Amino acid sequence: MSLVAAPLGSPAFLPPLVSLLQSSGDQLGTSVNRLASGNRIINAGDDIALLSIAAGLQAQNAGLRQASSNVAQGSSLVQVASGGLAQISALLTAMQAIAQQANTVALTAAQRGFLQEKFSSDFSQIDSIAGATSFNNIKLLDGTLAGGINIQAGTRSTDVITVAIANAGTGAIFSGTPNLATPGAAAAAETAVTNASNAVQTIISHVNGLQDAIDAASASLTQSTGGTTSANSNLVDTDLTAESSNFVHESIQVNAGTAVLAQAYTLPPQLLRLLKPMGHA
């Protein structure tokens, strides 16, 4: 770069150097801001198009995160329902064994009465579990969810998982109230319990299918959220390696330019002092 001699303080004094120093100073300030904030875009006017794309990705990411939260709650709901159904299934297994034991004439009245008491207790316990199994004050096994509730599992209106769980109470899985009063009644109770167990297993299979659908949605949302987060990061986050290199480059430019400019301002008086004796020779 060639420097043009001009009177100190005149508009033409070293304009290329001053312009370069100002430009490097601006670039250095931008690098400092980017490194400090971690953001590539410091001002909205830096890249309006890029900022618009980033805003869209951030909005999409927010929707995906909310959907992930919805799906997580749905998974918890289904797991609670599965736990209740497992307890009911266990009670039915115990009732089946009691009915089989009562299906014989070789029992005293007292023994049959004892079996009936245990059988009736388990029968009542099924309704207690069906009525008490709930999530966030929503009853899960008493028929409340027979019509289904929707879980928003994505950013589109069609990304919905419908959670519907049939009634697992005795009024739904039994046709009447079985008893063990006689061997014949015990045989009928065995059949009734078998049918009830089959009905509960059908509900369990359906709930397991819901859990599979929720797990698949969760995995998809995790992948999508990671993708949009990465895309947004590539757009707006500072490239630390490149920006650090730029910072060092601009720092050198500023330091060198400042030194040259300071030297340029101090040289003329020195030259005048050197030339002054020659003028008097």
Secondary structure by P-SEA (a helix, b strand, c coil): cbbbbccccccccaaaaaaaaaaaaaaaaaaaaaaaaccccccccccaaaaaaaaaaaaaaaaaaaaaaaaaaaaaaaaaaaaaaaaaaaaaaaaaaaaaaaccccccaaaaaaaaaaaaaaaaaaaaaaaacccccccccccccccbbbbbccccccbbbbbbbcccccccccccccccccaaaaaaaaaaaaaaaaaaaaaaaaaaaaaaaaaaaaaaaaaaaaaaaaaaaaccccaaaaaaaaaaaaaaaaaaaaaaaaaaaacaaaaaaaacccccc
